[in-house]
Amino acid sequence: MPTTMLPRFTKCLTVKESPPQRNPLYHDAIIQQHPIPALKKGEVLVQIGAAAFNHRDVWIRKGLYPQIAFGSVFGADGAVVAAYEPNDSLLNKRVFINPSRGWVKDPEAPESNFGIMGGVSYPPLGTFTEYLAVERDQLIPSPGHLTDVEISAWPLGGVTAWRAAAVNGQVGAGQNVLITGIGGGVALIALQLCIAKGASVYVTSGNQSKIEKAISLGAKGGVNYREKQWPFQLITLLGKGKLLDVVIDSGGGEIMMQTSKVLKQGGRVVCYGMTASPKISFTMREVLKNQRLIGSTMGSHLDLIDATNFLAENRLVPVISHVVDGLEAAEEGFEIMKRGDQFGKIVVKISPASGAPATAKL
């Protein structure tokens, strides 16, 4: 397809600064039309079939995220169809975008300035748009068994869950794993990854129905973290003489002290979030047990490729909670996320191709 035939404008959902009198602060999400920049060498134009919400999108609207850029496009996750020139190998191929920049393959941490797409100054890209000019080396082929809606729920949550469970948690067959806060996208993908690796998985939630849904997906059992005695209930679930090998945590706060008695000596607690508190208590009791607290944020481009290969090999399907139709309905997605009603990812369908895995065209 000659570049002269490519669209010149794109409809997108952008961040607009909150009126000063609004209390509490909550920035607006508005639809705008942006010009599509001329493609640079190494770039392709992609058509977004579907894009997924993340908690960071709500944090941006609440002003609780760093480097918010007003006028920028929301969204870190998206499933796309690529196109550029008639002979381009990516023409009409289903791909998704690496949601971050600055971390290529270092096994420990980002090599350079690290940023996550959507609503921020760097990188200046977002997926809540019809079309997006993006570096072709940041595109990864979509597994053929997933629809656009399903793959849009994968990139950010997938790489975060993989890094936490497979890389930092070193989860393997026969291990006992606890995943806290089940129901969110990362926690559910971590559940699927750990089960596929042969681990026995237990969960926590403040909602009994979410625990039951997790059990239906393969979890061995779960406890309600609103009950003070939940660690002792977990000991009962595990059975006599059994302890946890790994905890995959999204809350922070008192997670080390809460799980210390049920975590084996040398066990690992991998924390990727702070929904309970930005501080984590760590005492000499945990030190003397050689228990380890490991911070885990996102992952590298290579981690995402490894995770996607595992996803494809095991034909895993990300859990979808809600699908809203069109950017005009995006506010509904934000409200669901704010209420915490979801069990799985919230996705907005953007292009007509988003319902099926068949090749689409611009």
N, C-alpha and C positions, 0 to 999 in steps of 0.2 A: 504494500500500500504506500504510494508516494506520500511524503510528509506534507505536501500541499493539501492533501485530502483530510488530514487530521483535524479534529475539532479545535476551535480557537478559544473557546470559553468552557468553564466547568462550574456546575453548581456545587457548593460546598457548605458545610456547617462550621462556623467560625466562632471564636471567643470574642465577646464584646464586654468591655468593662462595666461592672455593676454601677448603677446610679449611686452617688455618694450618700444619699439618704436611706438607702436600703440597709436594714439591720435585721438579721445577720447578713454579712456580705455574701452575695451569690451572683457571680458573673453570668451574663446571658449567653445563650447559644443561638445564633441567628444564621439564617440561610443567606448566602451572598453568591454573586457570580464573579468569579475570578478569571482573568485571562490566563491561558496556558502558555508558559514561556517557551521560547524556541528551544528545541532539544539540543543539548550540547553533545559533544563526542562522548560516547560511552553511556548515554542515557536512552531510555525507551519511554514511550507513553503507555501507560496501563489504564485499563478500564476497570473500575472497582465494582465487583459484583455484590459484595456484602462486606460489612465492617462490624467489628464487635466492640462493645463497651468494656472498659476496665475501671476499677475503682479510682484510678488516677484521673479519669475524666471528671468525676464528681469532685475530687480534691482540687482540681484546677478551678472549677466553678466556685468552690468555697474559698479560693485564694490560699490554699494550704500546700501548694506545690511550687517548687523553685522554677525560676526563669519563665514564668508565664508570659506569653506574647500575645497581646490583643490584636485581633485580626488574623491570627494563625488558625489553621484548620485542626479540629479535634481528630483523635483517633490514631492508635498505634497498630491495630490489627486490621487486616483486610485480605480478601481473596480477589485475585485480579486476572485479567486476560491481557497479555502483552502484545504490542504491535509497534512496528516502526517502518522498515522498508520491505518491499515485496519478498526479498530473498532472506530476510532476517530469520534465523533459526527459532526465534521466540515468537514469531508472528502467530497470533491466535492461540498461543500455548497458555494453559492454566498454571499460574504461579502465585506465590504470595511474597510479601515483602519482609525482609529482616527488619524488625521494629526498632532496632537500636543502631548506633554508630559509635565507633571508637574502641570496639572490642572484637578483634578478628579471631584469634586462636590461643592467646596466652592462657595456660591452664589455671593461673592463679587469679588474675584480675585484668581489667582493661589496660590496653597498651597506651591509650591516649585519652583525650577528652571524651568522656562517655555521655551519651544522651539518648533519650527515648523519644520517638516520634509522637507528635500530636499535641497541639496547644502550647508549645514552648518555642523558645528562640533557636534551640539547637537540638536535633536537626530541624530545619524549617519545613517540615513535611507533615502531612496528616492524611489519614485514610477515609475520613468522612467526606468524600468528594466523588464526583462521577469519574474524573480523569486525574491522573497524576504523572508528572514527569519524574522519573526515578533512575538511579544508577542501575545499569543492568547487572552489575556484579552483586547487587543486594537482593536479587530475585532468586527464589528457590522453587523448584517444580512442586506443584501440589500433588499429593498422593491421589492416585486415580480412584480410590474407593470412597472419596469424600466429596460431598457437594460444596459449592461455594460458601453456603451458610456454615457448614461444618468446619471447613478449613479456616474460615475467618476467625473462628473461636480458638485457633491453635497457637499462633506465633508467640505472643508475649507470655501467655499462660504456660504454653508448652515448654519454652526455653527456661522459664523460671522454675517450673516443677521438675524438669529434667536436671537442672543444675543442683537443686536442693536435694532431690532423691537419689539420682544416679551418680552424680559427681561428688557432691559434698557428703551426702548421707551414705553413699556406697551401699545402697540397699541391694540385697541379693536373695536368692532362694533360701527358704527356711527361716528367714528372720522375722521377728515381730516388730511391726512399725505402727506408731501412732501418728495420725494426721489430725491436727486440730482445725476447728472452724470449718467443718465440711459443708459444702454448698456453694462456695466460691469457685471460680473457674480454675485457679491454680491448685487448690486442694483436691478438686475432683480429678484433674489430670494426674496429679501425684498419686491418687488412689489407683487410677487405671494403670499407671506405669509400674507401681509397686506390685500390684497383683500380677501383671504380665511378667514380672521378674521372679515370681514365685514366692513372694513374701505374704505373711499373714498380716492383714491390715485392720487396725481398730481406729475409730474416729471419735471426735467430740463435736458437739453442737449445742446450741441453746434451744434447739427446736427438735422435738422428738420425731416429727415426720421426716426431717432431713436425715436423721440417723437411720430411720427405716429405709429410706430411699438409697442411702449408701450401702446398707446391707443387701439390698436387691441388686446392687452393682457388684457385689462380691466381698464387701467388708465382713469381717468375722463378728463384729459387734461394735457398740458405741455407748458413750456415756454423756450425760447432760452436764456441761461445764458450769451451769448455774447452781448446781448442787455442790456444797462445800466438800462433800466426801467423795467426789468423783474419782480421785486417784485410787482410793481404796476399792471402789466399784470396779475400776479397771483391773486391779489385781485379781479380783474374783473372776472377771471375764477371761483373763489370761490363763488361769488355772494354776494349780499348785506347782511351785518351783519354776515358773516361767516368768521372764522379765522382758522388757522392751530392749531392742537393739538400737533403734533409731526413733527420734521424734521429729516430724516435719511440722514446723510451727509457723503460724501467721500472726500470732498475737503479741508475743513479747511478755513483758510484765513479770509475773511470778512463775513462768513456765518451768524454769530449772528446779525451783524448790518444790513445785507441785509434782513433778515427775521423778524426782531424785530417787525415791524409794522404790519405784517401779521400773527404773532404768538400770540396766546392768552396769557393772564396773567397766569403764572404758567406753560406755555408750555415748552416742552422739545426739545432740539437739541442734537441728538446723533451723534457723529462724530467717524467714524472708519478709516478715511484715511486723506491724506494730499496732494492730487493731485494739489490743488491750492497753498497751503502754509503750512509749518510746524507750523506756528503761527496762533492763532485765536484771533481776537480782541473782547474784552468784556468790555462794558462800564456800567456806573451807570444807564443808561436808561434800560438796561436789568435787572440789579439788582432790580430796583424799580418796575419792572413788575414781579418779582419773576420768571423770565425765567431761565431755567437751561441748562447748557452745560455739557453733560455727555460723557466722553471718553469710547470707547468700542472697545476692541481688542479680536478677536476670541471668545472663550467661553470654557466652561469645557466639559469634556467627558459626563457628565450628560446632559448638554445643548444640545450636539449633539444627544444624544439618544432621548431627548424630541422633538427636531426638526425633527428627522427622523420619529418618531411616527406620528407627525402632517403631515409630507409629505405623509406618507403612507395612513393615514386616509382620507386625502383630495385628494389623487391620483394626486398630483402635479408633473409636469415633468419639470426639469431644462431646460432652453433654451440653445440650442446648436447652435453656430454660424458657426464653421468650424470643420471638422474632417480631420486629415491628417493620412496617412496610413503608420505605421511603424516608428520605431525610426530613421531610415535613413532620413525620411522626417520631422523630428522635427524642423529643421531650418526654415521651412516654417511657422510653428506655432509661433516661436519667432518673425518673421518679421511681421506677422499679428498683434501680440500683440504690437509691437513697433509702428506700424502705427496707432493703435487705430481703425482699420476698423471693429472690431467685434461687434456683437450685441448678447451677450451671451458668453458661454464658448467655448474655443478652446481645442479640444481633440485629442490625438494621440492614434490610435488603435495599440495595441501591440500584442495581441494573437488572434488566429482565432475565439475564442468564443465571441469576443466583440460585435458582431452585434445583438445578440439575448439573451433573458433572460433565455434560456434553460440551464440546468446544463452542465458544461463542465468537462473534465477530464484531469489530467496531463498525 
